[in-house]
C-alpha cells in the first residue's frame, strides 16, 4: 500500500505553489502522508509537513509525484534508481513538451487516485548504467533514463572517438559526438539528431553519431543485452570532451578515458495517463503524421 507520497516540483515553479498545498491536504484526507522535497516545501510554504532532500526522498516514500517538465522527471527517475529502488513516479506537466510528464493538470487528482488504489497504468522503462573510468579508477557511476551523450566541448568541436559493442569494434568516428539512448530517450536528443523513434517496449539501445563527418554514418539500434564502450581521443589541449548523463550533470573527459554503458539493474516505473496511448502521445507532443 502507498502510505507516503513524495512531492517534488521544478525549482522556481511558483505557478504550482498553491496547488502543492492542495495536494498535501488531498493526500491527508485519504490517510496518506505527503513528504516534501525541501526546496518544494519552501516554495509551497509547507512548514508543517515532513521534508527531506531531493536525493533522499525516494527512500522515504512509496510513490513520487513530480510537477514540472521532463528535466525534473529525469532527475527524479535517476535518483530513484541511484537509491536502488523501483517506486513509481507520476509526472504532471508544467513544462513545455512534457513527453515524460504527460499527465495534464485536469488529470492530476484522478491519476493520483488511481495510483493510490493501485489501478493506474504503470509502464516499465529500461534504464542505462553508465560509468567513466580513468586509468582503472572509477570517476562516475550514473543511472540514466534517457541518454548518455559524449560531445566535443562547449565550442561544438568535432572530436574523434572509438566505439565498441560487446567484444566487437564498431568504428572510429569523427563527429560532434555520440548519443546512446534508451527507447524512452529516443524521442529526446536522439530524435533531434536524426535518430529513430523506438517504442518503449523494445529491448534495445540506439547508437547515434551527432553530425558525423561522413555521409555514410547512420544510427544503429542494438540489443539492450550488450555493453557499449566509448573511448574519446582528446589529443589537443583545447579539444575538450564531455560525457553528459540525462542532461543533468557531466564529466570532463581526457584522452584514454573509457565510458561504459549497459542496461541498469533496475528499470524505471512511470505512471501513465490511462486516457491516452503511446501513439496518441506521439501525435499530440510531436505532431507525428500531421501534414
C-alpha positions in Angstrom: 0.0 0.0 0.0 1.0 3.6 -0.7 1.2 5.3 2.7 3.6 8.2 1.8 3.8 10.2 -1.4 6.9 12.3 -2.2 6.2 15.7 -3.8 8.8 17.4 -6.0 8.4 20.5 -8.1 10.6 22.1 -10.6 12.8 24.7 -8.9 11.2 28.1 -9.1 7.9 26.8 -10.3 5.8 29.4 -8.4 2.8 28.6 -10.6 2.5 25.4 -8.6 2.8 26.8 -5.1 -0.9 26.9 -4.2 -1.5 23.6 -5.9 1.1 21.9 -3.7 -0.8 22.7 -0.6 -4.0 21.4 -2.1 -2.2 18.2 -3.0 -0.9 17.8 0.6 -4.4 18.3 2.1 -6.0 15.9 -0.5 -3.5 13.2 0.4 -4.0 13.7 4.2 -7.8 13.4 3.7 -7.1 9.9 2.3 -4.8 8.9 5.2 -1.6 9.3 3.1 1.3 11.3 4.3 2.8 14.0 2.0 6.6 14.1 2.1 8.0 17.3 0.5 11.4 17.7 -1.1 12.9 20.6 0.9 13.0 23.3 -1.8 9.5 22.4 -2.9 8.2 22.7 0.7 9.8 26.1 1.0 8.2 27.3 -2.3 4.8 26.0 -1.1 5.1 27.3 2.4 4.5 23.8 3.7 6.3 24.1 7.0 4.1 21.7 8.8 4.9 18.7 6.6 7.8 16.3 6.7 10.7 17.5 4.5 13.7 15.6 3.1 16.4 16.4 0.5 15.8 15.6 -3.2 18.4 12.9 -3.1 16.9 11.2 0.0 13.3 11.5 -1.0 12.9 8.1 -2.7 14.0 6.3 0.5 11.0 7.8 2.4 8.1 7.2 0.1 6.2 4.6 -2.0 5.3 7.0 -4.8 6.8 10.2 -6.2 4.7 13.0 -7.6 6.7 15.3 -9.9 5.4 18.7 -11.1 7.4 20.3 -13.8 8.9 19.3 -17.1 10.8 16.3 -18.5 14.1 17.5 -16.9 12.6 17.4 -13.4 11.2 13.9 -14.2 14.6 12.7 -15.4 16.4 13.9 -12.4 13.9 12.2 -10.0 14.0 8.9 -12.0 17.8 8.9 -11.8 17.6 9.5 -8.0 15.2 6.6 -7.5 17.5 4.3 -9.5 20.5 5.6 -7.6 18.7 4.6 -4.3 18.3 1.1 -5.6 14.5 1.3 -5.7 11.7 0.8 -8.2 9.0 3.0 -6.8 6.6 4.5 -9.4 6.8 8.1 -10.5 3.8 10.2 -11.5 4.7 13.2 -13.6 2.4 16.3 -14.1 3.4 18.6 -17.0 4.2 22.2 -16.0 6.9 22.4 -18.7 6.9 22.7 -22.5 6.8 19.5 -24.4 6.2 17.2 -21.5 6.8 13.9 -23.2 7.6 12.1 -19.9 5.4 14.3 -17.7 2.4 13.7 -19.9 -0.3 13.9 -17.3 -2.1 17.3 -17.5 -3.4 19.4 -14.6 -7.0 18.3 -15.0 -5.8 14.7 -14.8 -3.7 15.2 -11.7 -6.1 14.1 -9.0 -7.8 11.3 -11.0 -4.4 9.9 -11.8 -3.2 10.2 -8.2 -6.4 8.5 -7.0 -5.8 5.6 -9.4 -2.2 5.3 -8.3 -3.2 5.1 -4.6 -5.8 2.5 -5.5 -3.1 0.6 -7.4 -5.2 0.8 -10.5 -3.1 3.2 -12.5 -1.3 2.2 -15.7 2.4 1.9 -14.8 5.0 1.4 -17.6 8.3 -0.2 -17.0 11.1 1.7 -18.8 14.6 0.4 -19.5 17.4 2.4 -17.9 21.1 2.6 -18.6 24.0 2.4 -16.2 26.9 4.5 -17.3 30.4 4.5 -15.8 33.5 6.6 -16.6 36.9 5.1 -15.9 40.3 6.8 -15.9 43.5 4.8 -15.6 41.5 1.9 -14.0 39.8 4.2 -11.4 36.1 4.8 -11.4 35.2 8.5 -11.9 31.4 8.3 -12.3 28.7 5.7 -12.0 25.2 7.0 -13.0 21.8 5.5 -13.8 20.2 7.1 -16.9 16.6 7.1 -18.2 17.0 9.0 -21.5 20.6 9.1 -22.8 24.3 9.2 -22.3 25.9 11.8 -24.6 29.5 12.3 -25.5 30.3 15.7 -27.1 33.3 17.8 -28.1 33.0 20.5 -25.5 31.5 23.9 -25.2 32.5 25.2 -28.7 31.0 22.2 -30.6 34.3 21.0 -31.9 34.5 17.7 -33.8 36.0 15.0 -31.7 37.4 11.6 -32.5 36.3 8.6 -30.5 36.2 4.8 -30.8 33.1 2.7 -30.2 33.0 -1.0 -29.2 29.8 -3.1 -28.7 30.4 -6.2 -26.7 33.6 -7.7 -27.9 33.3 -6.2 -31.4 34.9 -3.0 -32.6 32.3 -0.8 -34.3 34.1 2.2 -35.7 36.4 5.2 -35.1 34.2 8.3 -35.6 34.9 11.9 -36.3 31.7 13.8 -35.2 30.3 16.3 -32.9 29.7 13.4 -30.5 27.5 10.4 -30.0 24.2 9.6 -28.3 23.5 6.3 -26.6 19.7 6.4 -26.0 17.1 4.2 -24.4 13.7 3.8 -26.1 12.4 6.4 -23.7 15.2 8.7 -24.8 14.7 8.0 -28.5 12.2 10.9 -28.6 14.6 13.4 -27.0 18.1 14.5 -28.3 18.3 11.3 -30.4 15.2 12.4 -32.4 16.5 15.9 -32.9 19.8 14.4 -34.2 18.0 12.4 -36.8 17.7 9.1 -34.9 14.7 6.7 -34.9 11.7 6.6 -32.6 11.9 3.3 -30.6 8.8 2.0 -28.9 9.3 1.7 -25.1 8.6 -2.0 -25.2 11.5 -2.7 -27.5 14.5 -4.1 -25.6 17.2 -2.0 -27.3 19.6 1.0 -27.3 20.2 3.5 -30.1 23.8 4.5 -31.1 23.5 7.8 -32.9 26.6 9.8 -34.0 26.0 13.5 -33.9 26.7 15.3 -37.1 29.3 12.7 -38.3 32.0 14.0 -40.7 30.9 11.5 -43.4 27.8 10.8 -45.4 27.7 7.1 -44.6 27.2 7.1 -40.8 23.7 6.2 -39.6 22.1 5.5 -36.3 22.1 1.8 -35.2 19.6 0.0 -33.0 21.4 -2.6 -30.9 20.2 -5.2 -28.3 20.0 -4.0 -24.7 21.9 -7.0 -23.6 25.2 -5.6 -25.0 27.8 -3.4 -23.4 28.7 -0.2 -25.3 32.2 1.3 -24.7 33.2 4.7 -26.0 36.8 6.0 -25.8 37.5 9.6 -26.8 40.8 10.6 -28.4 41.4 14.0 -27.0 44.9 14.9 -28.3 44.8 18.8 -28.2 44.7 20.9 -25.1 41.8 22.8 -26.5 40.0 19.7 -27.6 37.8 19.2 -24.5 35.2 16.4 -24.4 32.4 15.8 -22.0 30.0 13.0 -21.2 26.5 14.1 -20.0 24.0 11.9 -18.2 20.3 12.7 -18.9 21.3 16.3 -19.4 21.6 16.6 -15.6 25.3 16.5 -15.0 28.6 15.8 -16.8 32.2 14.8 -16.5 35.1 16.3 -18.5 37.0 13.6 -20.4 40.7 13.2 -21.0 42.4 11.1 -23.7 42.1 7.4 -22.9 39.1 7.7 -20.6 36.5 4.9 -21.0 32.8 5.3 -21.0 31.0 2.0 -20.4 27.2 1.9 -20.9 24.9 -1.1 -20.2 21.5 -2.0 -19.0 20.8 -0.8 -15.5 20.0 -3.4 -12.9 16.5 -1.9 -12.3 14.0 -0.2 -14.7 12.0 2.9 -14.1 8.3 2.7 -13.4 6.3 5.6 -14.8 2.6 6.2 -14.0 0.9 7.0 -17.3 -2.4 8.6 -18.2 -5.0 5.9 -18.8 -6.8 8.1 -21.3 -4.1 8.0 -24.0 -1.7 5.5 -25.5 1.8 5.9 -26.8 0.9 6.7 -30.4 -1.5 9.3 -29.2 1.3 10.9 -27.2 3.4 10.9 -30.4 0.7 12.7 -32.3 0.0 15.2 -29.5 3.5 16.0 -28.5 5.5 15.6 -31.7 2.7 16.3 -34.2 3.5 12.9 -35.6 1.9 12.2 -39.0 0.5 15.6 -39.4 0.9 17.3 -42.8 
